[in-house]
Amino acid sequence: MTKKKTVKWAHKDLLGLEYLSREDIELLLDTAESFREILDRKIKKVPALRGKTVVNLFYEPSTRTRVSFEVAAKRLSADVINIAVESSSVKKGETLNDTGRNIEALKADIIVVRHNCSGAATMLARNVNISVINAGDGWHEHPTQALLDIFTLRKKTGKLEGLNVSIVGDIAHSRVARSNIWGLTKFGVKVTVCAPKILIPPEIEKMGVKITDNIDEALADADAINVLRMQFERDDMKAFPTQLEYFRNFGVTEDRLKKSKKNIIVMHPGPINRGVEISSQVADGANSVILEQVTNGIAVRMAVLFWVSQTKDKDVHTKHEVVNEATY
């Protein structure tokens, strides 16, 4: 007799990758794989979310993520509403929870929220019965960006286990880095983080990563590198006085890439600051999959929207349920 694990669709929300299991993530990636094929059809639409309403509630500027969620929802035949916070009742003092409750009262089904405060998506999810998807909260997590990064890696290499992935850039302020680390390490990926010492979060090694402040060391054995934007607007510590100095010390250039593996994969979550964290030659070069990430992001977000919409009991706020089925 053997035991077979079956992952049930029991998630009301997607708030982060820290508490998702490897099985959950694999299920999302496999679902995204099936949706990815739809994007190459002549008619790029399926009725999976027909009759559902998705609300994009973004408290921070966004291009790729907001548009990607909008396209993903429309590809699934959902109705989409974009709320411009700068011209909403938030400017009159309405709280996030009250905004969420009003959206729920308007009979929407899913809220996609981006907020500058860490934990905002979790707080909202606890106060509404409709599904909440975290599109980035403060310095905490950006789960769908990490999922599309992992999806792209798996698609390019055919595997995840045993890969060496270096994340280079502003680690301290990066929700993308945190979500990638939580997700990649669940698959046995060896993750290295590279940044100026002042931009390495305390005790990040407890997440199972290697730390270096040498860009050449980070590139040496990497199968893939994920280049992060240096967030100068959040750099209160003044890690680098000028953008040029940062580029000289940590910029991913053609010369540095020549010392790495020939087929190293170059990734970037965007927006790209050319000549700051990455050169144009590398961003547009043969090793770059940056635009593939953008396309893959639609399929991944289609999978996430479909995933949360399948929850039967909208009051479920717990982690996934795994059932052991006996097979003979």
Order of alpha helices (4+ residues) and beta strands (2+ residues): beta-alpha-beta-alpha-beta-alpha-beta-alpha-beta-alpha-beta-alpha-beta-beta-alpha-beta-alpha-alpha-beta-alpha-alpha-beta
